[in-house]
């Protein structure tokens, strides 16, 4: 397979990103293992070497696969990495699951990262936000702005497509990984978030991914699992209806299993906010 090439516009953004990182001098990267933060860590490490530290939270809001991937990608890049254990469902404000949930989570995380940055001698904390993260309802972005976290990919003008193209060019294995979000986003606002609910969702989504569904969300509605898949894969899900229902009843603890007729869409739990 020939190596991907960069357009002149993307090459210019790449150069700007490198220049930004050089200007920071020493940076701590909030590293989740998603394609955005992986690209940022790769470019930062290539640019600044030992002046970069990746910090990854290991949280019950992540699947086991996501936790392992975040560790293995940092090893592949060669970057120094620190991990921090978090337990968001144990935070009463978070578990209440109001529309400010993401703000509460990000604010707590940023405070922890800022403290670690001071201890490790890093003045600059960066994350992998891109221009597409500036839309929708994203209270978490408000928290990171308040805490002074920098977004070099935004500053350099990177959108999601730019990130995937540059990640492929640099040989990153997760360049085409489907977008992911924390498990708490599967739970409707107002429903208390518990470890048991998060595990139900994780078990259900792991099974569906292993059946070959490229993009899937299992939204939790107490006894009901509302499955979102890409429209092109809806017929496959329907053909597997009996098998899927049986598995999600036995292994994930749901009583009823449904398919969302609008298909997969990021942030579907926020639709109730717009409707209100």
BALOBA-1460 file (C-alpha; in Angstrom, 3 decimals):
// residues 276
<rec num="1" residu="x" x="0.000" y="0.000" z="0.000"/>
<rec num="2" residu="x" x="1.536" y="3.349" z="-1.028"/>
<rec num="3" residu="x" x="2.147" y="5.876" z="1.716"/>
<rec num="4" residu="x" x="-0.607" y="8.512" z="1.903"/>
<rec num="5" residu="x" x="0.298" y="11.986" z="0.716"/>
<rec num="6" residu="x" x="-0.574" y="15.337" z="2.219"/>
<rec num="7" residu="x" x="-2.329" y="18.183" z="0.469"/>
<rec num="8" residu="x" x="-0.579" y="21.536" z="0.547"/>
<rec num="9" residu="x" x="-3.217" y="22.814" z="2.989"/>
<rec num="10" residu="x" x="-2.750" y="19.899" z="5.388"/>
<rec num="11" residu="x" x="1.041" y="20.122" z="5.143"/>
<rec num="12" residu="x" x="0.773" y="23.778" z="6.157"/>
<rec num="13" residu="x" x="-1.369" y="22.850" z="9.171"/>
<rec num="14" residu="x" x="1.174" y="20.186" z="10.106"/>
<rec num="15" residu="x" x="3.981" y="22.748" z="10.027"/>
<rec num="16" residu="x" x="1.933" y="25.140" z="12.141"/>
<rec num="17" residu="x" x="1.277" y="22.395" z="14.695"/>
<rec num="18" residu="x" x="4.989" y="21.634" z="14.945"/>
<rec num="19" residu="x" x="5.764" y="25.346" z="15.363"/>
<rec num="20" residu="x" x="3.167" y="25.659" z="18.132"/>
<rec num="21" residu="x" x="4.635" y="22.723" z="20.012"/>
<rec num="22" residu="x" x="8.162" y="24.077" z="19.624"/>
<rec num="23" residu="x" x="6.929" y="27.326" z="21.123"/>
<rec num="24" residu="x" x="5.523" y="25.542" z="24.171"/>
<rec num="25" residu="x" x="8.903" y="23.976" z="24.947"/>
<rec num="26" residu="x" x="7.666" y="21.385" z="27.472"/>
<rec num="27" residu="x" x="4.177" y="19.932" z="27.293"/>
<rec num="28" residu="x" x="1.995" y="17.494" z="29.141"/>
<rec num="29" residu="x" x="-0.453" y="15.768" z="26.796"/>
<rec num="30" residu="x" x="-3.837" y="14.597" z="28.070"/>
<rec num="31" residu="x" x="-3.760" y="11.280" z="26.235"/>
<rec num="32" residu="x" x="-6.848" y="9.077" z="25.887"/>
<rec num="33" residu="x" x="-5.711" y="6.799" z="23.069"/>
<rec num="34" residu="x" x="-8.220" y="8.196" z="20.581"/>
<rec num="35" residu="x" x="-6.951" y="9.227" z="17.168"/>
<rec num="36" residu="x" x="-6.938" y="12.944" z="18.071"/>
<rec num="37" residu="x" x="-4.729" y="12.699" z="21.146"/>
<rec num="38" residu="x" x="-2.633" y="9.969" z="19.510"/>
<rec num="39" residu="x" x="-1.771" y="12.266" z="16.621"/>
<rec num="40" residu="x" x="-0.994" y="15.105" z="19.022"/>
<rec num="41" residu="x" x="1.246" y="12.896" z="21.165"/>
<rec num="42" residu="x" x="3.059" y="11.543" z="18.101"/>
<rec num="43" residu="x" x="3.816" y="15.001" z="16.705"/>
<rec num="44" residu="x" x="4.719" y="16.343" z="20.148"/>
<rec num="45" residu="x" x="7.083" y="13.447" z="20.828"/>
<rec num="46" residu="x" x="8.691" y="13.735" z="17.397"/>
<rec num="47" residu="x" x="9.124" y="17.478" z="17.970"/>
<rec num="48" residu="x" x="10.065" y="17.731" z="21.641"/>
<rec num="49" residu="x" x="11.176" y="14.256" z="22.701"/>
<rec num="50" residu="x" x="11.773" y="13.968" z="26.453"/>
<rec num="51" residu="x" x="10.118" y="17.329" z="26.987"/>
<rec num="52" residu="x" x="6.756" y="15.579" z="26.514"/>
<rec num="53" residu="x" x="4.798" y="13.583" z="29.060"/>
<rec num="54" residu="x" x="1.608" y="11.708" z="28.187"/>
<rec num="55" residu="x" x="-0.900" y="11.379" z="31.015"/>
<rec num="56" residu="x" x="-3.750" y="8.904" z="30.706"/>
<rec num="57" residu="x" x="-6.661" y="8.448" z="33.048"/>
<rec num="58" residu="x" x="-7.796" y="4.884" z="33.697"/>
<rec num="59" residu="x" x="-11.464" y="5.135" z="34.466"/>
<rec num="60" residu="x" x="-14.608" y="3.003" z="34.788"/>
<rec num="61" residu="x" x="-15.997" y="5.229" z="32.027"/>
<rec num="62" residu="x" x="-13.602" y="3.490" z="29.599"/>
<rec num="63" residu="x" x="-13.873" y="-0.011" z="28.219"/>
<rec num="64" residu="x" x="-11.130" y="-2.510" z="28.983"/>
<rec num="65" residu="x" x="-10.079" y="-2.352" z="25.325"/>
<rec num="66" residu="x" x="-9.773" y="1.440" z="25.433"/>
<rec num="67" residu="x" x="-7.596" y="1.317" z="28.537"/>
<rec num="68" residu="x" x="-5.246" y="-1.229" z="26.974"/>
<rec num="69" residu="x" x="-5.075" y="0.636" z="23.676"/>
<rec num="70" residu="x" x="-4.108" y="3.879" z="25.405"/>
<rec num="71" residu="x" x="-1.182" y="2.105" z="27.060"/>
<rec num="72" residu="x" x="-0.046" y="0.218" z="23.960"/>
<rec num="73" residu="x" x="-0.185" y="3.288" z="21.683"/>
<rec num="74" residu="x" x="2.020" y="5.314" z="24.025"/>
<rec num="75" residu="x" x="4.507" y="2.427" z="24.079"/>
<rec num="76" residu="x" x="4.453" y="2.257" z="20.281"/>
<rec num="77" residu="x" x="5.152" y="5.985" z="19.960"/>
<rec num="78" residu="x" x="7.882" y="5.689" z="22.583"/>
<rec num="79" residu="x" x="6.557" y="8.507" z="24.733"/>
<rec num="80" residu="x" x="6.860" y="8.687" z="28.492"/>
<rec num="81" residu="x" x="3.483" y="8.019" z="30.074"/>
<rec num="82" residu="x" x="1.908" y="8.433" z="33.483"/>
<rec num="83" residu="x" x="-1.466" y="6.976" z="34.409"/>
<rec num="84" residu="x" x="-3.959" y="8.187" z="36.973"/>
<rec num="85" residu="x" x="-6.851" y="6.180" z="38.383"/>
<rec num="86" residu="x" x="-10.211" y="7.956" z="38.554"/>
<rec num="87" residu="x" x="-13.596" y="6.843" z="39.847"/>
<rec num="88" residu="x" x="-16.200" y="9.235" z="38.510"/>
<rec num="89" residu="x" x="-19.301" y="7.226" z="39.577"/>
<rec num="90" residu="x" x="-18.139" y="7.665" z="43.175"/>
<rec num="91" residu="x" x="-18.487" y="11.458" z="42.765"/>
<rec num="92" residu="x" x="-22.039" y="12.350" z="43.837"/>
<rec num="93" residu="x" x="-22.257" y="15.361" z="41.503"/>
<rec num="94" residu="x" x="-21.211" y="13.248" z="38.543"/>
<rec num="95" residu="x" x="-23.367" y="10.226" z="39.380"/>
<rec num="96" residu="x" x="-26.477" y="12.428" z="39.559"/>
<rec num="97" residu="x" x="-26.070" y="12.744" z="35.789"/>
<rec num="98" residu="x" x="-27.334" y="16.238" z="35.149"/>
<rec num="99" residu="x" x="-26.641" y="17.966" z="31.809"/>
<rec num="100" residu="x" x="-23.525" y="19.380" z="33.539"/>
<rec num="101" residu="x" x="-22.077" y="15.879" z="33.981"/>
<rec num="102" residu="x" x="-19.296" y="16.366" z="31.430"/>
<rec num="103" residu="x" x="-18.357" y="19.707" z="32.955"/>
<rec num="104" residu="x" x="-18.039" y="18.146" z="36.407"/>
<rec num="105" residu="x" x="-15.949" y="15.263" z="35.047"/>
<rec num="106" residu="x" x="-13.595" y="17.390" z="32.959"/>
<rec num="107" residu="x" x="-13.141" y="19.996" z="35.675"/>
<rec num="108" residu="x" x="-12.133" y="17.323" z="38.183"/>
<rec num="109" residu="x" x="-9.757" y="15.717" z="35.684"/>
<rec num="110" residu="x" x="-8.168" y="19.026" z="34.679"/>
<rec num="111" residu="x" x="-7.530" y="19.938" z="38.314"/>
<rec num="112" residu="x" x="-5.758" y="16.613" z="38.808"/>
<rec num="113" residu="x" x="-3.732" y="17.051" z="35.614"/>
<rec num="114" residu="x" x="-2.775" y="20.611" z="36.495"/>
<rec num="115" residu="x" x="-1.527" y="19.491" z="39.899"/>
<rec num="116" residu="x" x="0.494" y="16.690" z="38.284"/>
<rec num="117" residu="x" x="1.890" y="19.133" z="35.724"/>
<rec num="118" residu="x" x="3.156" y="21.391" z="38.504"/>
<rec num="119" residu="x" x="4.736" y="18.435" z="40.298"/>
<rec num="120" residu="x" x="6.455" y="17.268" z="37.091"/>
<rec num="121" residu="x" x="7.603" y="20.737" z="36.049"/>
<rec num="122" residu="x" x="5.315" y="21.218" z="33.048"/>
<rec num="123" residu="x" x="3.720" y="24.618" z="32.534"/>
<rec num="124" residu="x" x="1.676" y="23.703" z="29.447"/>
<rec num="125" residu="x" x="-1.154" y="21.156" z="29.378"/>
<rec num="126" residu="x" x="-2.589" y="20.302" z="25.961"/>
<rec num="127" residu="x" x="-5.400" y="18.077" z="24.730"/>
<rec num="128" residu="x" x="-6.518" y="16.643" z="21.399"/>
<rec num="129" residu="x" x="-9.592" y="18.782" z="20.814"/>
<rec num="130" residu="x" x="-10.193" y="19.659" z="17.159"/>
<rec num="131" residu="x" x="-12.393" y="22.217" z="15.409"/>
<rec num="132" residu="x" x="-15.315" y="19.770" z="15.323"/>
<rec num="133" residu="x" x="-15.388" y="19.746" z="19.121"/>
<rec num="134" residu="x" x="-16.501" y="23.357" z="19.160"/>
<rec num="135" residu="x" x="-20.075" y="22.429" z="18.213"/>
<rec num="136" residu="x" x="-22.940" y="20.434" z="19.773"/>
<rec num="137" residu="x" x="-23.547" y="20.613" z="23.524"/>
<rec num="138" residu="x" x="-20.102" y="20.202" z="25.064"/>
<rec num="139" residu="x" x="-19.926" y="21.494" z="28.641"/>
<rec num="140" residu="x" x="-16.651" y="19.598" z="29.048"/>
<rec num="141" residu="x" x="-15.003" y="22.063" z="26.680"/>
<rec num="142" residu="x" x="-16.069" y="24.872" z="28.980"/>
<rec num="143" residu="x" x="-14.249" y="23.204" z="31.857"/>
<rec num="144" residu="x" x="-10.974" y="22.787" z="29.989"/>
<rec num="145" residu="x" x="-11.120" y="26.384" z="28.806"/>
<rec num="146" residu="x" x="-11.593" y="27.561" z="32.394"/>
<rec num="147" residu="x" x="-8.578" y="25.505" z="33.477"/>
<rec num="148" residu="x" x="-6.326" y="26.942" z="30.776"/>
<rec num="149" residu="x" x="-5.824" y="23.743" z="28.777"/>
<rec num="150" residu="x" x="-4.501" y="24.508" z="25.285"/>
<rec num="151" residu="x" x="-5.855" y="22.997" z="22.069"/>
<rec num="152" residu="x" x="-3.027" y="23.086" z="19.512"/>
<rec num="153" residu="x" x="-4.996" y="21.087" z="16.939"/>
<rec num="154" residu="x" x="-7.756" y="23.705" z="17.073"/>
<rec num="155" residu="x" x="-5.257" y="26.551" z="16.853"/>
<rec num="156" residu="x" x="-3.659" y="24.936" z="13.787"/>
<rec num="157" residu="x" x="-7.088" y="24.474" z="12.181"/>
<rec num="158" residu="x" x="-7.350" y="20.667" z="12.261"/>
<rec num="159" residu="x" x="-10.740" y="19.057" z="11.731"/>
<rec num="160" residu="x" x="-11.414" y="15.332" z="12.133"/>
<rec num="161" residu="x" x="-10.657" y="14.523" z="8.502"/>
<rec num="162" residu="x" x="-7.328" y="16.374" z="8.721"/>
<rec num="163" residu="x" x="-6.425" y="14.380" z="11.818"/>
<rec num="164" residu="x" x="-7.206" y="11.042" z="10.207"/>
<rec num="165" residu="x" x="-5.248" y="11.918" z="7.064"/>
<rec num="166" residu="x" x="-2.162" y="13.067" z="8.953"/>
<rec num="167" residu="x" x="-2.390" y="10.081" z="11.321"/>
<rec num="168" residu="x" x="-2.418" y="7.742" z="8.300"/>
<rec num="169" residu="x" x="0.522" y="9.625" z="6.780"/>
<rec num="170" residu="x" x="2.491" y="9.164" z="10.017"/>
<rec num="171" residu="x" x="1.616" y="5.469" z="10.179"/>
<rec num="172" residu="x" x="-0.541" y="5.541" z="13.295"/>
<rec num="173" residu="x" x="-2.535" y="2.291" z="13.529"/>
<rec num="174" residu="x" x="-5.710" y="3.906" z="14.864"/>
<rec num="175" residu="x" x="-6.001" y="6.512" z="12.108"/>
<rec num="176" residu="x" x="-9.396" y="5.154" z="11.031"/>
<rec num="177" residu="x" x="-10.665" y="4.083" z="14.437"/>
<rec num="178" residu="x" x="-14.364" y="4.999" z="14.847"/>
<rec num="179" residu="x" x="-15.047" y="7.940" z="17.114"/>
<rec num="180" residu="x" x="-15.635" y="6.920" z="20.710"/>
<rec num="181" residu="x" x="-17.111" y="8.585" z="23.762"/>
<rec num="182" residu="x" x="-17.187" y="7.651" z="27.415"/>
<rec num="183" residu="x" x="-19.675" y="5.057" z="28.604"/>
<rec num="184" residu="x" x="-21.585" y="7.639" z="30.627"/>
<rec num="185" residu="x" x="-22.912" y="9.125" z="27.377"/>
<rec num="186" residu="x" x="-25.112" y="6.027" z="26.984"/>
<rec num="187" residu="x" x="-27.145" y="6.921" z="30.074"/>
<rec num="188" residu="x" x="-30.051" y="9.415" z="29.880"/>
<rec num="189" residu="x" x="-29.717" y="12.587" z="31.917"/>
<rec num="190" residu="x" x="-31.393" y="12.142" z="35.278"/>
<rec num="191" residu="x" x="-30.621" y="8.419" z="35.553"/>
<rec num="192" residu="x" x="-28.037" y="7.792" z="38.261"/>
<rec num="193" residu="x" x="-24.786" y="6.447" z="36.814"/>
<rec num="194" residu="x" x="-23.546" y="3.315" z="38.559"/>
<rec num="195" residu="x" x="-20.697" y="0.894" z="37.827"/>
<rec num="196" residu="x" x="-23.278" y="-1.821" z="37.139"/>
<rec num="197" residu="x" x="-24.939" y="0.232" z="34.393"/>
<rec num="198" residu="x" x="-21.591" y="1.045" z="32.800"/>
<rec num="199" residu="x" x="-20.661" y="-2.647" z="32.715"/>
<rec num="200" residu="x" x="-24.024" y="-3.551" z="31.139"/>
<rec num="201" residu="x" x="-23.336" y="-1.131" z="28.314"/>
<rec num="202" residu="x" x="-19.725" y="-2.268" z="27.934"/>
<rec num="203" residu="x" x="-20.693" y="-5.947" z="27.694"/>
<rec num="204" residu="x" x="-23.437" y="-5.232" z="25.158"/>
<rec num="205" residu="x" x="-21.271" y="-3.029" z="22.925"/>
<rec num="206" residu="x" x="-18.321" y="-5.416" z="23.044"/>
<rec num="207" residu="x" x="-20.551" y="-8.214" z="21.775"/>
<rec num="208" residu="x" x="-21.959" y="-6.125" z="18.925"/>
<rec num="209" residu="x" x="-18.514" y="-4.924" z="17.862"/>
<rec num="210" residu="x" x="-17.332" y="-8.524" z="17.742"/>
<rec num="211" residu="x" x="-20.211" y="-9.258" z="15.394"/>
<rec num="212" residu="x" x="-18.649" y="-6.799" z="12.953"/>
<rec num="213" residu="x" x="-20.726" y="-3.650" z="13.484"/>
<rec num="214" residu="x" x="-18.393" y="-0.800" z="12.614"/>
<rec num="215" residu="x" x="-20.037" y="1.904" z="14.721"/>
<rec num="216" residu="x" x="-22.389" y="1.092" z="17.567"/>
<rec num="217" residu="x" x="-23.901" y="2.592" z="20.685"/>
<rec num="218" residu="x" x="-26.076" y="0.811" z="23.232"/>
<rec num="219" residu="x" x="-28.162" y="3.435" z="25.003"/>
<rec num="220" residu="x" x="-29.356" y="2.434" z="28.463"/>
<rec num="221" residu="x" x="-33.045" y="2.882" z="29.329"/>
<rec num="222" residu="x" x="-33.342" y="0.737" z="32.454"/>
<rec num="223" residu="x" x="-34.722" y="-2.603" z="31.184"/>
<rec num="224" residu="x" x="-34.387" y="-1.494" z="27.553"/>
<rec num="225" residu="x" x="-31.272" y="-1.448" z="25.371"/>
<rec num="226" residu="x" x="-31.642" y="0.980" z="22.452"/>
<rec num="227" residu="x" x="-29.078" y="0.029" z="19.824"/>
<rec num="228" residu="x" x="-27.729" y="2.553" z="17.330"/>
<rec num="229" residu="x" x="-25.834" y="1.267" z="14.297"/>
<rec num="230" residu="x" x="-25.040" y="2.830" z="10.947"/>
<rec num="231" residu="x" x="-28.047" y="2.844" z="8.571"/>
<rec num="232" residu="x" x="-26.147" y="0.583" z="6.164"/>
<rec num="233" residu="x" x="-25.866" y="-2.036" z="8.932"/>
<rec num="234" residu="x" x="-29.478" y="-1.945" z="10.132"/>
<rec num="235" residu="x" x="-30.526" y="-4.886" z="7.953"/>
<rec num="236" residu="x" x="-27.704" y="-6.960" z="9.431"/>
<rec num="237" residu="x" x="-28.877" y="-6.141" z="12.951"/>
<rec num="238" residu="x" x="-32.441" y="-7.074" z="12.094"/>
<rec num="239" residu="x" x="-31.286" y="-10.368" z="10.605"/>
<rec num="240" residu="x" x="-29.523" y="-11.104" z="13.907"/>
<rec num="241" residu="x" x="-32.432" y="-9.920" z="16.074"/>
<rec num="242" residu="x" x="-33.060" y="-13.183" z="17.915"/>
<rec num="243" residu="x" x="-29.376" y="-13.827" z="18.586"/>
<rec num="244" residu="x" x="-28.673" y="-10.255" z="19.694"/>
<rec num="245" residu="x" x="-31.708" y="-10.146" z="21.964"/>
<rec num="246" residu="x" x="-30.802" y="-13.451" z="23.584"/>
<rec num="247" residu="x" x="-27.208" y="-12.373" z="24.218"/>
<rec num="248" residu="x" x="-28.082" y="-8.958" z="25.648"/>
<rec num="249" residu="x" x="-30.659" y="-10.550" z="27.932"/>
<rec num="250" residu="x" x="-28.344" y="-13.284" z="29.202"/>
<rec num="251" residu="x" x="-25.009" y="-11.480" z="29.329"/>
<rec num="252" residu="x" x="-25.874" y="-7.783" z="29.746"/>
<rec num="253" residu="x" x="-29.030" y="-8.015" z="31.848"/>
<rec num="254" residu="x" x="-31.455" y="-6.170" z="29.572"/>
<rec num="255" residu="x" x="-35.052" y="-7.384" z="29.297"/>
<rec num="256" residu="x" x="-35.929" y="-5.685" z="26.028"/>
<rec num="257" residu="x" x="-33.727" y="-4.917" z="23.020"/>
<rec num="258" residu="x" x="-34.639" y="-2.315" z="20.386"/>
<rec num="259" residu="x" x="-33.034" y="-0.693" z="17.335"/>
<rec num="260" residu="x" x="-33.074" y="3.089" z="16.937"/>
<rec num="261" residu="x" x="-34.639" y="3.785" z="13.534"/>
<rec num="262" residu="x" x="-32.539" y="6.926" z="13.040"/>
<rec num="263" residu="x" x="-29.340" y="4.910" z="13.346"/>
<rec num="264" residu="x" x="-26.028" y="5.847" z="14.901"/>
<rec num="265" residu="x" x="-25.412" y="9.484" z="15.715"/>
<rec num="266" residu="x" x="-23.018" y="11.075" z="18.148"/>
<rec num="267" residu="x" x="-24.619" y="12.857" z="21.081"/>
<rec num="268" residu="x" x="-28.106" y="11.442" z="20.611"/>
<rec num="269" residu="x" x="-28.749" y="11.750" z="24.353"/>
<rec num="270" residu="x" x="-28.459" y="15.530" z="23.916"/>
<rec num="271" residu="x" x="-31.486" y="15.594" z="21.622"/>
<rec num="272" residu="x" x="-33.761" y="15.883" z="24.650"/>
<rec num="273" residu="x" x="-31.974" y="19.100" z="25.599"/>
<rec num="274" residu="x" x="-32.626" y="20.633" z="22.181"/>
<rec num="275" residu="x" x="-36.257" y="19.477" z="22.311"/>
<rec num="276" residu="x" x="-36.694" y="21.105" z="25.708"/>
